[in-house]
């Protein structure tokens, strides 16, 4: 199978490329500033803001499957407009499209959120992601829009790096005790995305981990795994800050996971700290099986 990973040099993209090449697929990936170092893939520079460049890359690669794992954060020109350009190009060339979205499309007013819930974003990033979702679903009806939550790995994610930073110097940030998400391991997420890519699934899917926990509780699990002192992690409440954003956003992945072989572990399982303290609440549809 010939595949193209948009944003292949990013955290999730790197794992997607690794799995694709390990499966023996003809793999291409894009980068914006610096190519990734995964062996076995061809790399193509791509700025999603550049008109016509997406068509050039698709023409050069001729993929059967395109996975959009890029993250332009709150940059509308990348996250929203760039996703529209990619969807148009994929539709024109008849590519299978898997678009990675985020729980940021929700405001936290309804818990949990299943695949049928409509976006109600409260941040610029969430609004850009919601606009991208709408465009993908309209332009490529057979595409998969896969919403996920905080992506964790074995030390390389932004969330794990933040924990190490604030554990070393609590003045560098704060971990909120009232901001709830359903973290997912990057390996589980990549496996599920490739499984969806090879299926006939279409529409919105949810891919979140089994455990619902605050950013501070997640930080404690990361600290324990990495031998840091969790008592050094600064705690605060987002509701008392001036930062915009949803508080409790739990993705219900039940419907999606019924149709997949891939299991999405909870943070207790993949951070190996589940035997201490009170049981964590569950995100619907996940599994804490190791």
PyMOL commands that set and color helices and strands:
alter all, ss='L'
color gray80, all
select helices_A, chain A and resi 11-22+53-61+76-79+81-93+103-105+124-139+158-168+170-172+186-197+215-225+230-232+238-240+254-257+267-270
alter helices_A, ss='H'
color red, helices_A
select strands_A, chain A and resi 2-6+26-31+41-45+65-68+96-102+144-148+151-152+175-176+180-181+184-185+203-207+211-214+235-236+281-282
alter strands_A, ss='S'
color yellow, strands_A
deselect
rebuild
show_as cartoon
